[in-house]
Amino acid sequence: MIEKSEEFFVVEVNDGIYLQKRLQGYEFVKDIKKASLYKKRYEAWESAKECGGKVKCYTITHEVMEVE
């Protein structure tokens, strides 16, 4: 089994409500998979500061398993 993790940052505006960056501003989504992912914590912090949200760490783990 091969396991790989990717770490991103998301902005949580309210409990379970996340920020999605759009061309002309921001949108709020309930699904964390639709939230904007930031590679740098500082970029997420800037967006959180504008919207009054909190920066949260979001880790995605990929597993590859052999099938017999």
Secondary structure, DSSP 8 states (H G I E B T S, - for coil): -EEEEEEEEEEEEETTEEEEEETTEEEEES-GGGS--BSSHHHHHHHHHHHT-EEEEEEEEEEE----
